[in-house]
Amino acid sequence: MRKTPIDANLELGRTGLGCMSMTGGYAPATRDDRESIQVVHRALDLGVALFDTADIYGPFSNEQLLGRALRGRRDRAVIATKCGLVPGPDGALSRDGRPEHIRAACEGSLRRLGVDVIDLYQLHRVDPAVPLEETWGAMADLVAEGKVRALGISHATVPELALVHSLFPLAAVQYELSILAPQLRADVLPWCQANGVAFVAFAPIGRGYLTGGVDGVGVGDSRSSDPRFTADALAANRPIVEGVRSVAERVGATPAQVAIAWVLAQGDRVVPIPGTRTLRRLEENVAALDVRLGPEDLRELDALPVPTGRMQWDRWRSTDNFGRRVGAR
Ligand SMILES: NC(=O)c1ccc[n+]([C@@H]2O[C@H](COP(=O)([O-])OP(=O)(O)OC[C@H]3O[C@@H](n4cnc5c(N)ncnc54)[C@H](OP(=O)(O)O)[C@@H]3O)[C@@H](O)[C@H]2O)c1
């Protein structure tokens, strides 16, 4: 598999595996740790290196599961986890970017993952109550202490990216990027490309929607709070699903593969991390590396309607691209 270097010592493959849904989130009732561990092992065998988790997934149980799966195989994996979010008593998430929290969170992640060092440590959300320099400084200290190899950030605006990159080199930016969420091509992706920073693209298959297999979401499914998963938005975005299906039929691939191939086509340093809990879908998704979309296919996909429903990441940004505070939750 072709490698995407993101720092002198750390390499991502062209595609990674998102582990979030292995411990719930989407259809939590179907959690199956045995199959999830097999998925991680098979991914390694297929040449996938990057495994993405977060302390908040589960919460906490996702890192434990990934740690269990990678026991004895750790050297073959690039472990990416995240800090900066904490669960409240009601299950709602809040941000905590205080240096003391970042240090404690890192110790917790190392323990749950059962490793000495985290390969890519990502700030999950910027905390508007704490100067970003302080949060990032604490993360840089973790690199100096050998507990972390490289730093990343999720849901940061361009000025925030420029700030942290000037303080300590940013190895990767993580954001949603897909045919259902193409907006980041306007600002964050060009910034990453201009600065030689990898773009880790989460939800590349639109949280499952682009496969055509999501007609509604039930209680306990985290997508129920996503404005793109209301009944109206699901119906309004149907032409996008049809467009993906039409290209898939023409190129002899599945809709999920076309969705992933579109993300891969956005640049050499764009690394999609599709999530799945099943071996069959893992193999299908990794095989997207062999799907070639021609200029006409890409033109057709780019001409699909603008998705209805406000993006999740939009609600989580703390400043806009001019540095102004915006709707921090
Ligand atoms: N930084 C952030 O704030 C953030 C936010 C969200 C996610 N993420 C990361 O991004 C990763 C991926 O995102 P995601 O899981 O939200 O969305 P995704 O990868 O776009 O979609 C995952 C959903 O699609 C289904 N699926 C996967 N492959 C399929 C296939 N070939 N055919 C049909 N359905 C398929 C999965 O179901 P099954 O599991 O049943 O296969 C799951 O419901 C997460 O695991 C997480 O690591 C990061």
The ligand as an SDF file (V2000), in Angstrom:
LIG
                    3D

 48 52  0  0  0  0  0  0  0  0999 V2000
  -12.9850   13.9160   14.8140 N   0  0  0  0  0  0  0  0  0  0  0  0
  -14.2600   13.7380   15.0300 C   0  0  0  0  0  0  0  0  0  0  0  0
  -14.9140   14.5680   15.6580 O   0  0  0  0  0  0  0  0  0  0  0  0
  -14.9440   12.5100   14.5160 C   0  0  0  0  0  0  0  0  0  0  0  0
  -16.3410   12.4600   14.4310 C   0  0  0  0  0  0  0  0  0  0  0  0
  -16.9350   11.2970   13.9230 C   0  0  0  0  0  0  0  0  0  0  0  0
  -16.1350   10.2360   13.5180 C   0  0  0  0  0  0  0  0  0  0  0  0
  -14.7820   10.3010   13.6290 N   0  0  0  0  0  0  0  0  0  0  0  0
  -13.9130    9.1770   13.2280 C   0  0  0  0  0  0  0  0  0  0  0  0
  -14.1990    8.8190   11.8820 O   0  0  0  0  0  0  0  0  0  0  0  0
  -14.4610    7.4190   11.7980 C   0  0  0  0  0  0  0  0  0  0  0  0
  -15.3880    7.1140   10.6490 C   0  0  0  0  0  0  0  0  0  0  0  0
  -16.5440    7.9060   10.6920 O   0  0  0  0  0  0  0  0  0  0  0  0
  -18.0060    7.3240   10.9390 P   0  0  0  0  0  0  0  0  0  0  0  0
  -17.9040    5.9350   11.4250 O   0  0  0  0  0  0  0  0  0  0  0  0
  -18.7070    8.3220   11.7540 O   0  0  0  0  0  0  0  0  0  0  0  0
  -18.6620    7.3910    9.4780 O   0  0  0  0  0  0  0  0  0  0  0  0
  -18.4410    6.5900    8.1130 P   0  0  0  0  0  0  0  0  0  0  0  0
  -17.1300    5.9230    8.1040 O   0  0  0  0  0  0  0  0  0  0  0  0
  -18.7680    7.5280    7.0200 O   0  0  0  0  0  0  0  0  0  0  0  0
  -19.6460    5.5400    8.1650 O   0  0  0  0  0  0  0  0  0  0  0  0
  -19.7330    4.5110    9.1080 C   0  0  0  0  0  0  0  0  0  0  0  0
  -21.1060    3.8910    8.9900 C   0  0  0  0  0  0  0  0  0  0  0  0
  -21.2440    3.2970    7.6940 O   0  0  0  0  0  0  0  0  0  0  0  0
  -21.4620    1.8810    7.7980 C   0  0  0  0  0  0  0  0  0  0  0  0
  -20.6290    1.2430    6.7560 N   0  0  0  0  0  0  0  0  0  0  0  0
  -19.2750    1.1600    6.7330 C   0  0  0  0  0  0  0  0  0  0  0  0
  -18.8520    0.5730    5.5970 N   0  0  0  0  0  0  0  0  0  0  0  0
  -19.9650    0.2480    4.8940 C   0  0  0  0  0  0  0  0  0  0  0  0
  -20.1840   -0.3840    3.6470 C   0  0  0  0  0  0  0  0  0  0  0  0
  -19.1740   -0.8000    2.8900 N   0  0  0  0  0  0  0  0  0  0  0  0
  -21.4710   -0.5680    3.2210 N   0  0  0  0  0  0  0  0  0  0  0  0
  -22.5130   -0.1230    3.9750 C   0  0  0  0  0  0  0  0  0  0  0  0
  -22.3660    0.4890    5.1640 N   0  0  0  0  0  0  0  0  0  0  0  0
  -21.1040    0.6840    5.6260 C   0  0  0  0  0  0  0  0  0  0  0  0
  -21.0370    1.5220    9.2040 C   0  0  0  0  0  0  0  0  0  0  0  0
  -21.8170    0.4580    9.6960 O   0  0  0  0  0  0  0  0  0  0  0  0
  -21.1370   -0.8980   10.2730 P   0  0  0  0  0  0  0  0  0  0  0  0
  -20.2300   -0.4830   11.3770 O   0  0  0  0  0  0  0  0  0  0  0  0
  -22.3100   -1.6710   10.7180 O   0  0  0  0  0  0  0  0  0  0  0  0
  -20.4130   -1.4850    9.1210 O   0  0  0  0  0  0  0  0  0  0  0  0
  -21.3350    2.7880    9.9880 C   0  0  0  0  0  0  0  0  0  0  0  0
  -22.6990    2.8340   10.3640 O   0  0  0  0  0  0  0  0  0  0  0  0
  -15.0090    7.0810   13.1840 C   0  0  0  0  0  0  0  0  0  0  0  0
  -14.8840    5.7090   13.4640 O   0  0  0  0  0  0  0  0  0  0  0  0
  -14.1370    7.9210   14.0620 C   0  0  0  0  0  0  0  0  0  0  0  0
  -12.8940    7.2780   14.2910 O   0  0  0  0  0  0  0  0  0  0  0  0
  -14.1830   11.4320   14.1090 C   0  0  0  0  0  0  0  0  0  0  0  0
  1  2  1  0
  2  3  2  0
  2  4  1  0
  4  5  1  0
  4 48  2  0
  5  6  2  0
  6  7  1  0
  7  8  2  0
  8  9  1  0
  8 48  1  0
  9 10  1  0
  9 46  1  0
 10 11  1  0
 11 12  1  0
 11 44  1  0
 12 13  1  0
 13 14  1  0
 14 15  2  0
 14 16  1  0
 14 17  1  0
 17 18  1  0
 18 19  2  0
 18 20  1  0
 18 21  1  0
 21 22  1  0
 22 23  1  0
 23 24  1  0
 23 42  1  0
 24 25  1  0
 25 26  1  0
 25 36  1  0
 26 27  1  0
 26 35  1  0
 27 28  2  0
 28 29  1  0
 29 30  1  0
 29 35  2  0
 30 31  1  0
 30 32  2  0
 32 33  1  0
 33 34  2  0
 34 35  1  0
 36 37  1  0
 36 42  1  0
 37 38  1  0
 38 39  2  0
 38 40  1  0
 38 41  1  0
 42 43  1  0
 44 45  1  0
 44 46  1  0
 46 47  1  0
M  CHG  2   8   1  16  -1
M  END
$$$$
